[in-house]
Amino acid sequence: MAMLKIKKGDTVKVIAGKDKDKEGKVIAVDYKNGRVTVEGVNMLTKHTKPSMTNQNGGIVHQEGSIDISNVMYLHKGKATRVGIKMDGDKKVRFAKSTGEVID
């Protein structure tokens, strides 16, 4: 699989699906399946049984993963594509709209 351009901790905007136009921080990235978990997006309802750690059990709301193609990196409040270029002998990500280096 090609290198994914979204990393954990990035702020992204959802561009497709039921949560379109929502923004949030990336909690986790599944590189193998090409999916990301964004906080506050694709909320799922999970029913849990009582256990030693959770005495009461009940209904838990948590984020589900969405496909990485459905999110765009936010750079200075605007959604932009991300490119990769060489900076000396090191690969860096840059915002394609402005050309500025992200990290």
The 8 nearest C-alpha neighbors of each residue, nearest first, counted from 0:
[[1, 2, 31, 3, 30, 33, 32, 29],
 [2, 0, 3, 4, 30, 33, 31, 32],
 [1, 3, 4, 0, 30, 5, 83, 33],
 [4, 2, 5, 1, 30, 6, 33, 67],
 [3, 5, 2, 81, 6, 92, 82, 83],
 [6, 4, 3, 9, 7, 72, 67, 28],
 [7, 5, 9, 8, 4, 28, 25, 3],
 [6, 8, 25, 27, 9, 26, 28, 5],
 [7, 9, 25, 24, 6, 26, 10, 27],
 [10, 8, 25, 7, 24, 6, 11, 5],
 [11, 9, 24, 23, 73, 72, 25, 8],
 [12, 10, 72, 73, 71, 23, 22, 70],
 [11, 13, 22, 71, 70, 21, 20, 14],
 [14, 12, 70, 19, 20, 21, 69, 15],
 [13, 15, 19, 69, 70, 20, 12, 71],
 [16, 14, 19, 69, 13, 17, 18, 70],
 [15, 17, 19, 18, 14, 69, 13, 65],
 [16, 18, 19, 15, 41, 40, 20, 13],
 [19, 17, 16, 21, 40, 20, 13, 41],
 [18, 20, 15, 13, 14, 16, 21, 17],
 [21, 19, 13, 14, 12, 18, 22, 15],
 [22, 20, 13, 19, 12, 18, 23, 40],
 [23, 21, 12, 11, 13, 20, 10, 24],
 [24, 22, 38, 10, 11, 37, 25, 12],
 [23, 25, 10, 37, 9, 38, 8, 26],
 [24, 26, 37, 8, 7, 9, 27, 36],
 [27, 25, 36, 37, 7, 24, 38, 8],
 [26, 28, 36, 7, 25, 35, 29, 37],
 [29, 27, 35, 30, 34, 7, 36, 6],
 [28, 30, 34, 31, 33, 32, 35, 27],
 [31, 29, 33, 32, 28, 34, 3, 0],
 [32, 30, 29, 33, 0, 34, 28, 3],
 [31, 33, 30, 34, 29, 66, 28, 35],
 [34, 32, 30, 29, 67, 31, 66, 35],
 [33, 35, 66, 67, 29, 65, 32, 64],
 [36, 34, 28, 64, 65, 67, 27, 29],
 [35, 37, 64, 27, 26, 25, 63, 65],
 [38, 36, 25, 26, 24, 40, 23, 39],
 [37, 39, 23, 40, 24, 26, 62, 25],
 [38, 40, 37, 62, 42, 23, 41, 22],
 [39, 41, 38, 42, 37, 62, 18, 21],
 [42, 40, 63, 62, 43, 18, 39, 64],
 [43, 41, 62, 61, 40, 63, 60, 39],
 [44, 42, 61, 60, 62, 63, 41, 45],
 [45, 43, 60, 59, 61, 58, 46, 42],
 [44, 46, 59, 58, 60, 47, 43, 61],
 [45, 47, 58, 57, 59, 44, 48, 56],
 [48, 46, 56, 57, 58, 45, 49, 59],
 [47, 49, 56, 50, 57, 46, 55, 53],
 [48, 50, 56, 54, 55, 53, 47, 51],
 [51, 49, 53, 54, 52, 48, 56, 55],
 [50, 52, 53, 54, 49, 55, 56, 48],
 [51, 53, 50, 54, 49, 55, 56, 48],
 [54, 52, 50, 56, 51, 49, 55, 48],
 [55, 53, 49, 50, 51, 56, 52, 48],
 [56, 54, 49, 53, 57, 50, 48, 47],
 [57, 55, 49, 48, 47, 53, 54, 50],
 [58, 56, 47, 46, 55, 59, 48, 49],
 [57, 59, 46, 45, 47, 44, 60, 56],
 [60, 58, 45, 44, 46, 61, 57, 47],
 [61, 59, 44, 43, 45, 42, 58, 62],
 [62, 60, 43, 42, 59, 63, 44, 45],
 [61, 63, 42, 41, 43, 40, 38, 39],
 [64, 62, 41, 42, 43, 36, 61, 65],
 [63, 65, 36, 35, 34, 62, 66, 41],
 [66, 64, 34, 35, 36, 67, 63, 69],
 [65, 67, 34, 68, 69, 33, 35, 64],
 [66, 68, 34, 69, 35, 33, 70, 65],
 [69, 67, 66, 70, 71, 33, 34, 65],
 [70, 68, 15, 67, 14, 66, 13, 71],
 [71, 69, 13, 12, 14, 68, 67, 11],
 [72, 70, 12, 11, 78, 79, 73, 13],
 [71, 73, 11, 78, 79, 10, 74, 12],
 [74, 72, 78, 11, 77, 76, 10, 79],
 [73, 75, 77, 76, 78, 72, 79, 94],
 [74, 76, 77, 73, 78, 79, 72, 10],
 [77, 75, 74, 73, 78, 10, 79, 72],
 [78, 76, 73, 74, 75, 79, 72, 12],
 [79, 77, 73, 72, 71, 74, 12, 76],
 [80, 78, 72, 96, 73, 94, 71, 77],
 [79, 81, 95, 94, 72, 71, 82, 96],
 [80, 82, 94, 95, 93, 4, 79, 92],
 [83, 81, 93, 92, 95, 94, 84, 80],
 [82, 84, 92, 91, 93, 90, 81, 85],
 [85, 83, 91, 90, 86, 92, 82, 93],
 [84, 86, 90, 89, 87, 91, 88, 83],
 [87, 85, 89, 88, 90, 91, 84, 100],
 [86, 88, 89, 85, 90, 84, 91, 83],
 [87, 89, 86, 85, 90, 91, 84, 83],
 [88, 90, 86, 85, 87, 91, 84, 92],
 [89, 91, 85, 84, 86, 83, 88, 92],
 [92, 90, 83, 84, 85, 102, 89, 86],
 [93, 91, 83, 101, 82, 100, 102, 81],
 [92, 94, 100, 101, 82, 99, 81, 98],
 [95, 93, 81, 98, 96, 99, 97, 80],
 [94, 96, 98, 80, 97, 81, 82, 93],
 [97, 95, 94, 79, 98, 80, 99, 81],
 [98, 96, 99, 95, 94, 93, 79, 100],
 [97, 99, 95, 94, 93, 96, 100, 82],
 [100, 98, 93, 97, 94, 101, 95, 96],
 [99, 101, 93, 102, 92, 94, 98, 91],
 [102, 100, 93, 92, 99, 94, 91, 74],
 [101, 100, 92, 91, 93, 99, 90, 94]]
